[in-house]
Structures are given as structure tokens and as C-alpha cells.
């Protein structure tokens, strides 16, 4: 009896000298939640430091971004590959961005489209569209 593999699994060649194949897996709902939390925390940290970064030299901006990537990249790669540490030690910047693109397409792009489509159906099915918030009434004049 052969094992059925998820058709969403993608393969990719990585390496700085010799290429080897890795598998990139779709995220489970739990892992997608973890990844979204990690990304959200990183973005919040960037915005928290943004005040000083607007006028900072480019090298400081790059330093902050590299720090955030270093803090989270191995965790993220462990969620989508078999051996995040080995991948991290073998990957180039270009390959990292290719993996990020694959992960986004596989886990977020279709969901965003589906949610948008579902929202459109809900609006169409509703006889009056989406409910509007009640208008605040000012003081009533007595007649």
C-alpha cells in the first residue's frame, strides 16, 4: 500500500556549493497560527522601533531587520521543512526569499482570496447588504 502525500508539498533545490533537494510543506492550521504570530510580533517590533529608523542610516535599518530574521528564521523553517537548522546553514538569501514566496502562496494567498470571495457572497446573499451600524440620534425635539 503506497503512502499518499499531500499534493501541495513542493520541492526545491538549495545550497551554496552543492545543491540538494528539500521539501516545503504546507502549514497545519496550528503551525500557520504560530507563523502568523511570529510574523506579527516581528512587524510590531519594527513599528515600535520605526520612530528612530526613519532617520537612521540604512545600515541601522538593515541591522534591525537582520536581527528580526535571525530571531525567527529557524523557527519558521522548522515549520515548513524537515530540518530547519540544516536548511538555514545551507541556504542563500535568494533561496530564502524563494521559500518565503512558496510559503506565502501555499498558505496565505489562497486563503486571502477565499475569504474575500466568501465575504462577497455574504454581501450578495444578504437582502439589504451588510447591516449598518445604528445611527446615533441626537436629542429629540418634542412637538
Phi, psi and omega per residue, in radians:
X1 nan 2.164 -3.089
X2 -1.512 2.630 -3.123
X3 -1.401 2.317 3.117
X4 -1.576 2.175 3.117
X5 -1.779 2.603 3.106
X6 -1.079 2.194 -3.123
X7 -1.183 -0.214 3.117
X8 -1.365 -0.281 -3.122
X9 -1.045 2.280 3.131
X10 -1.982 2.644 3.050
X11 -2.014 2.718 -3.101
X12 -2.724 2.548 3.059
X13 -1.650 2.291 3.096
X14 -2.292 2.931 3.055
X15 2.440 2.666 3.110
X16 -1.622 -0.525 3.113
X17 -2.027 -1.131 3.102
X18 -1.850 2.345 3.137
X19 -1.431 2.523 2.982
X20 -2.456 2.719 -3.045
X21 -1.546 2.391 3.002
X22 -2.154 2.779 3.037
X23 -1.837 2.428 3.070
X24 -1.988 2.071 -3.033
X25 -1.705 2.608 2.995
X26 -1.191 2.680 3.140
X27 -1.433 2.486 2.945
X28 -1.254 2.900 3.121
X29 -1.011 -0.759 -3.135
X30 -1.090 -0.779 3.132
X31 -1.186 -0.628 3.109
X32 -1.118 -0.666 3.082
X33 -1.108 -0.773 3.105
X34 -1.057 -0.816 -3.112
X35 -1.107 -0.747 3.132
X36 -1.084 -0.704 3.101
X37 -1.099 -0.763 3.122
X38 -1.075 -0.774 -3.137
X39 -1.147 -0.757 3.135
X40 -1.064 -0.766 3.121
X41 -1.090 -0.699 3.125
X42 -1.134 -0.759 -3.141
X43 -1.144 -0.710 3.114
X44 -1.082 -0.673 3.123
X45 -1.144 -0.707 3.100
X46 -1.071 -0.811 -3.129
X47 -1.157 -0.589 3.101
X48 -1.134 -0.617 -3.138
X49 -1.617 0.000 -3.028
X50 -1.060 -0.665 -3.108
X51 -0.871 -0.870 -3.122
X52 -1.363 -0.411 -3.064
X53 -1.322 -0.451 -3.100
X54 -1.034 -0.640 -3.103
X55 -1.841 0.023 -3.111
X56 -1.315 2.657 3.048
X57 -1.084 2.664 -3.112
X58 -0.912 -0.641 -3.098
X59 -1.091 -0.606 3.112
X60 -1.225 -0.702 3.105
X61 -1.072 -0.831 3.119
X62 -1.058 -0.703 -3.141
X63 -1.057 -0.757 3.123
X64 -1.118 -0.802 -3.126
X65 -1.102 -0.758 3.123
X66 -1.085 -0.687 3.110
X67 -1.067 -0.759 3.125
X68 -1.135 -0.725 3.121
X69 -1.108 -0.798 -3.124
X70 -1.050 -0.658 -3.126
X71 -1.158 -0.527 -2.939
X72 -2.085 -0.303 -2.958
X73 -1.098 -0.712 -3.131
X74 -1.149 -0.677 3.090
X75 -1.057 -0.773 -3.117
X76 -1.166 -0.755 -3.138
X77 -1.149 -0.568 3.094
X78 -1.133 -0.478 -3.140
X79 -1.319 -0.448 -3.011
X80 -2.065 -0.079 3.121
X81 -2.275 2.989 3.126
X82 -1.302 -0.616 -3.055
X83 -2.462 1.513 -3.085
X84 -1.016 -0.658 -3.112
X85 -1.165 -0.786 3.120
X86 -1.124 -0.727 3.118
X87 -1.071 -0.809 -3.124
X88 -1.046 -0.671 -3.130
X89 -1.312 -0.267 -3.018
X90 -1.978 -0.052 -2.918
X91 -1.717 2.607 3.014
X92 -1.685 2.902 3.113
X93 -1.030 -0.761 -3.128
X94 -1.083 -0.724 3.116
X95 -1.162 -0.629 3.099
X96 -1.076 -0.770 3.138
X97 -1.205 -0.527 3.064
X98 -1.167 -0.726 3.080
X99 -1.093 -0.769 3.133
X100 -1.035 -0.712 3.122
X101 -1.118 -0.757 3.121
X102 -1.095 -0.778 -3.132
X103 -1.088 -0.740 3.120
X104 -1.100 -0.860 -3.124
X105 -1.046 -0.758 -3.046
X106 -1.255 -0.600 -2.958
X107 -2.003 -0.416 -3.031
X108 -2.068 -0.682 -3.043
X109 -1.058 -0.870 -3.116
X110 -1.153 -0.646 -3.139
X111 -1.144 -0.759 3.126
X112 -1.039 -0.768 3.131
X113 -1.127 -0.777 -3.127
X114 -1.113 -0.713 3.122
X115 -1.125 -0.745 3.119
X116 -1.080 -0.783 3.114
X117 -1.090 -0.762 3.131
X118 -1.095 -0.750 3.109
X119 -1.046 -0.738 3.098
X120 -1.072 -0.715 3.121
X121 -1.136 -0.687 3.140
X122 -1.094 -0.761 3.140
X123 -1.118 -0.731 -3.126
X124 -1.167 -0.721 -3.089
X125 -1.242 -0.484 -3.127
X126 -1.252 2.221 -3.062
X127 -1.053 -0.565 -3.112
X128 -2.003 0.318 -3.052
X129 1.350 -2.831 3.125
X130 -1.292 2.548 3.126
X131 -1.105 2.454 3.122
X132 -1.662 2.618 3.114
X133 -1.194 2.503 -3.095
X134 -1.101 2.459 3.111
X135 -1.357 2.416 3.097
X136 -1.316 2.316 3.119
X137 -1.696 2.372 3.081
X138 -1.364 -3.045 3.128
X139 -1.041 2.354 3.135
X140 -1.416 2.341 3.057
X141 -1.513 2.329 3.106
X142 -1.461 2.426 -3.139
X143 -1.635 nan nan
